[in-house]
Amino acid sequence: VYNTDDQVNYFLEGHEAFRALTQNCAEYLDAGLAILYLRDKGLFIESHHLLDSTDVRLIRSVLDDFLYDQVIEANDVQLLHNDDGEIGEPVSVPYRIMALPLISFGEHANGVLLIANLLSNSPFSNSDKNLLSVMSRKAAKIVQGSYDGLTGLLNRTSFQTLVDNELEAMRKNGGYGCLLHLNIDQLHRINETVGHDAGDMVIRTFAAYIARELRDGDRLARLGGDEIGILIHGCSANKGEKIAKDLAAGLGELELDWQGETFRMTAGIGIATLTENSKSGEQVFKNAVVACDIAKENGVGLVHSYGGDDTNMRQREASMWMV
């Protein structure tokens, strides 16, 4: 338990570390089941040791019905059907459950790590709680290495790895997609004139809006500063441009309120296609950045698609990346 790797730099490695950590919880704590649940990120990992898939469904229903929210709100361990000071609502499921929050950024809990046994097993001990606390802190470090603290989105490194993995899958199985690079217009002016808290509010609002507009399978990341990346699966160049235009228009219509003042912001978006013939994920990133820069040069709230046969774009690309 104590030797589980703390340093996780990539999203795929983070996923694998989550799985290893969950398995360790079940094995080392002699639990019938261990679950790691990050609901806002759509991540649910379970490791069977003694319990089966029916048990998993029942315990997940308890999590979804009330226990997940209870752990997040309490920001502390919650026990069900444990003889030593049961906490929480009585439920008609034959399990002992101990659940701890994952506190990854600041004081906010953004996930739950849980172990469960049948009622015929001994109650969980303080030693079990201490060991599970160690594992929850390690899981929190994995989250910190894979996600952006301001928005909760994937960070740049995780997103780049995701794009590389997507390209590798396309080369094996075919397929295509689009990468959108979004840059918020004039965000530095908000930071300088109103304050960085207002700028952070803009970033969070834009990220939340985009997340609502995307399909479940599409991926969204904060690349840093005023940049957001979007990976859209099964998306042609024409469809990608339409999605980008719709996003740009919708973002421009958002009314942003800060300390009684209402204002609007826009964003430029560059579109680049990702296919099995793409040179590399890094090159697709560069293509999207070049397209985004041209969109912003042309005005605010505009989009531009990368076209390698565009002479002006090739010249600009050469000047940008010659260093």
C-alpha positions in Angstrom: 0.0 0.0 0.0 2.6 2.5 1.1 4.8 1.8 -2.0 2.2 2.7 -4.6 3.7 5.1 -7.1 2.9 8.7 -6.3 4.3 10.4 -9.5 1.9 10.0 -12.4 2.4 12.4 -15.3 0.1 11.1 -18.1 -3.6 10.4 -18.2 -3.2 6.8 -19.5 -0.6 6.0 -16.8 -3.0 7.7 -14.4 -5.7 5.3 -15.4 -3.5 2.4 -15.0 -2.3 3.7 -11.6 -6.0 4.1 -10.5 -6.7 0.5 -11.4 -3.6 -0.8 -9.6 -4.4 1.3 -6.5 -8.0 0.0 -6.5 -6.8 -3.6 -6.8 -4.3 -3.0 -3.9 -7.1 -1.7 -1.7 -9.1 -4.9 -2.2 -6.1 -7.2 -1.7 -4.1 -5.5 1.0 -7.1 -4.6 3.1 -8.7 -8.0 2.6 -11.9 -6.3 1.2 -14.4 -8.1 -0.9 -14.7 -5.1 -3.2 -12.9 -1.8 -3.7 -14.3 1.1 -5.8 -12.7 4.4 -7.0 -15.4 6.8 -8.2 -14.8 10.2 -9.7 -18.4 11.0 -10.7 -17.7 14.4 -12.3 -15.0 12.8 -14.5 -17.1 9.8 -15.5 -14.5 7.5 -13.9 -15.7 4.3 -12.1 -13.1 1.6 -11.3 -13.8 -1.5 -9.2 -11.8 -4.4 -8.2 -13.5 -7.7 -7.2 -11.9 -9.8 -4.5 -14.7 -11.8 -3.0 -17.9 -10.0 -4.1 -19.4 -10.3 -7.6 -20.9 -8.1 -10.3 -24.3 -8.1 -8.6 -22.7 -6.8 -5.4 -21.0 -4.1 -7.5 -24.4 -2.9 -8.9 -26.0 -2.8 -5.5 -23.2 -0.9 -3.9 -23.0 1.5 -6.8 -26.7 2.2 -6.4 -26.0 3.1 -2.7 -23.3 5.4 -3.9 -25.5 7.1 -6.5 -28.5 7.3 -4.2 -26.9 9.1 -1.3 -23.5 7.8 -0.1 -21.3 9.6 -2.7 -22.9 13.0 -1.9 -22.8 12.3 1.8 -19.0 11.6 1.6 -18.4 14.7 -0.5 -20.4 16.9 1.8 -18.9 15.5 5.0 -15.4 15.6 3.5 -14.6 12.7 5.9 -14.9 8.9 6.3 -18.5 7.5 6.2 -19.3 4.0 7.5 -22.4 1.8 6.8 -23.3 -1.3 8.8 -20.0 -1.1 10.7 -20.5 -2.1 14.3 -18.2 0.6 15.6 -20.2 3.8 15.3 -22.2 3.6 12.1 -22.6 6.9 10.3 -25.2 7.6 7.7 -28.6 6.4 6.6 -29.5 2.8 7.2 -29.9 0.9 4.0 -31.1 -2.6 3.2 -28.0 -4.0 1.6 -26.0 -6.7 3.3 -22.6 -5.1 3.3 -20.2 -3.3 5.5 -19.0 -0.2 3.7 -16.2 2.3 4.4 -15.9 5.3 2.1 -13.3 8.1 2.1 -13.2 11.3 0.0 -10.4 12.2 -2.4 -9.2 15.7 -1.8 -7.1 16.7 -4.8 -7.2 20.5 -5.1 -7.5 22.7 -2.0 -10.1 21.5 0.5 -12.7 20.3 -2.1 -13.4 16.6 -2.3 -13.9 15.4 -5.9 -14.1 11.6 -5.6 -14.7 8.6 -3.3 -12.6 5.6 -2.5 -14.6 2.8 -1.0 -14.1 -0.7 0.3 -16.9 -3.2 1.1 -17.4 -6.6 2.8 -20.3 -8.9 3.6 -21.9 -8.5 7.0 -20.5 -11.8 8.0 -17.0 -10.3 7.9 -15.4 -8.5 10.8 -16.0 -4.8 11.1 -13.5 -2.4 9.6 -10.8 -1.3 12.1 -9.0 1.9 12.7 -6.0 0.3 10.9 -8.2 -0.3 7.9 -9.2 3.4 8.0 -5.6 4.6 8.2 -4.5 2.4 5.3 -7.5 3.5 3.1 -6.6 7.1 4.0 -3.1 6.6 2.6 -4.6 5.2 -0.6 -7.1 8.0 -1.0 -4.2 10.5 -0.7 -2.3 8.6 -3.3 -5.3 8.6 -5.6 -5.6 12.4 -5.1 -2.0 12.8 -6.3 -2.8 10.9 -9.4 -5.8 13.3 -10.0 -3.5 16.3 -9.5 -1.1 14.9 -12.1 -3.8 14.4 -14.7 -6.2 17.3 -14.3 -6.3 21.0 -14.2 -7.0 22.5 -10.8 -9.1 25.4 -11.9 -11.5 23.7 -14.2 -11.2 20.0 -13.3 -10.5 19.2 -17.0 -7.7 17.2 -18.3 -4.4 19.1 -18.3 -2.1 19.6 -21.3 0.1 16.6 -20.8 -2.8 14.2 -20.3 -4.6 15.6 -23.4 -1.5 15.3 -25.6 -1.1 11.7 -24.5 -4.8 11.2 -25.3 -4.4 12.6 -28.8 -1.3 10.4 -29.3 -3.3 7.3 -28.2 -6.2 8.3 -30.5 -3.8 8.6 -33.4 -2.3 5.2 -32.7 -5.7 3.6 -32.5 -6.6 5.2 -35.9 -3.5 3.7 -37.5 -4.6 0.3 -36.3 -8.4 0.5 -36.9 -9.0 3.5 -39.1 -11.1 6.4 -38.2 -10.9 10.2 -38.1 -11.6 13.1 -35.9 -10.9 16.8 -35.3 -8.8 18.7 -32.8 -10.0 22.2 -31.9 -7.7 24.7 -30.3 -9.6 27.5 -28.6 -8.1 30.7 -27.3 -10.2 33.2 -25.3 -10.0 36.7 -26.8 -8.6 39.5 -24.7 -8.5 37.5 -21.5 -5.3 39.3 -20.4 -7.3 42.6 -20.4 -9.8 41.1 -18.0 -6.9 39.9 -15.8 -5.2 43.3 -15.9 -8.2 45.6 -15.5 -10.7 43.5 -13.4 -8.5 40.9 -11.8 -7.4 37.3 -12.1 -10.4 36.1 -10.1 -12.6 37.5 -12.9 -10.4 35.9 -15.5 -10.6 32.5 -13.7 -14.4 32.9 -13.7 -14.4 33.4 -17.5 -12.3 30.3 -18.0 -14.5 28.1 -15.8 -17.7 29.4 -17.4 -16.4 28.8 -20.9 -15.1 25.3 -20.0 -18.5 24.4 -18.4 -20.4 25.6 -21.5 -18.2 23.7 -23.9 -18.5 20.5 -21.8 -22.3 20.8 -21.9 -22.3 21.1 -25.7 -20.0 18.1 -26.4 -21.0 14.5 -26.7 -20.0 12.1 -23.9 -17.2 10.5 -26.0 -15.5 13.8 -26.9 -12.7 15.1 -24.7 -12.0 18.5 -23.3 -8.8 19.9 -21.7 -7.4 23.1 -20.4 -4.1 23.5 -22.1 -3.0 26.4 -19.9 -3.7 30.1 -19.5 -6.5 31.1 -22.0 -6.2 27.9 -24.1 -8.7 25.0 -24.3 -8.3 21.8 -26.4 -11.2 19.7 -27.7 -10.9 16.2 -29.3 -14.0 15.2 -31.3 -14.2 11.6 -32.4 -15.6 10.6 -35.8 -15.7 14.2 -37.0 -15.0 15.3 -40.5 -13.4 18.7 -41.3 -16.7 20.2 -42.4 -18.5 19.0 -39.3 -15.6 20.1 -37.1 -15.8 23.6 -38.6 -19.6 23.7 -38.0 -19.1 22.6 -34.3 -16.4 25.3 -33.9 -18.7 28.0 -35.3 -21.6 26.9 -33.1 -19.3 26.9 -30.0 -17.8 30.3 -30.9 -21.3 31.8 -31.4 -22.6 30.3 -28.2 -19.7 31.5 -26.1 -20.1 35.0 -27.5 -23.7 35.1 -26.3 -22.9 34.1 -22.7 -23.6 36.8 -20.2 -20.8 36.8 -17.6 -21.5 38.5 -14.3 -18.8 39.7 -12.0 -19.5 41.7 -8.9 -22.7 43.2 -10.4 -21.1 44.0 -13.8 -22.3 42.0 -16.8 -20.0 41.5 -19.9 -19.4 39.2 -22.8 -16.3 37.5 -24.1 -15.4 35.7 -27.3 -12.9 33.0 -28.4 -11.1 32.2 -31.6 -11.0 28.5 -32.6 -8.6 26.7 -34.9 -9.6 23.3 -36.4 -7.2 20.5 -37.5 -8.1 17.0 -38.7 -6.7 13.9 -37.2 -6.6 10.8 -39.4 -4.5 7.6 -39.6 -2.3 9.5 -42.1 -1.5 12.3 -39.7 2.3 12.7 -39.1 2.0 12.9 -35.3 -0.2 14.1 -32.6 2.3 16.9 -32.0 1.9 18.0 -35.6 -1.9 18.0 -35.4 -1.6 20.2 -32.3 0.7 22.6 -34.2 -1.8 22.7 -37.1 -4.7 23.6 -34.8 -2.6 26.4 -33.1 -1.6 27.9 -36.4 -5.3 27.9 -37.5 -6.4 29.4 -34.2 -3.8 32.2 -34.5 -5.1 33.1 -38.0 -8.7 33.1 -36.7 -7.7 35.6 -34.0 -5.8 37.8 -36.5 -9.0 38.0 -38.6 -11.1 39.2 -35.7 -12.8 38.1 -32.5 -15.0 35.1 -32.1 -13.9 33.6 -35.4 -12.8 30.1 -36.5 -10.3 28.9 -39.1 -9.6 25.5 -40.5 -6.0 24.3 -41.1 -5.2 23.8 -44.8 -1.7 22.6 -45.7 -2.1 23.8 -49.2 -2.7 27.4 -48.1 0.5 29.3 -49.1 0.0 32.0 -46.4 -0.6 29.3 -43.8 2.5 27.4 -44.7 4.6 30.6 -44.5 3.2 31.4 -41.1 3.7 27.8 -39.9 7.4 27.9 -41.0 8.0 31.2 -39.2 6.3 29.9 -36.0 8.1 26.6 -35.7 11.5 27.4 -37.2 13.0 27.7 -33.7 
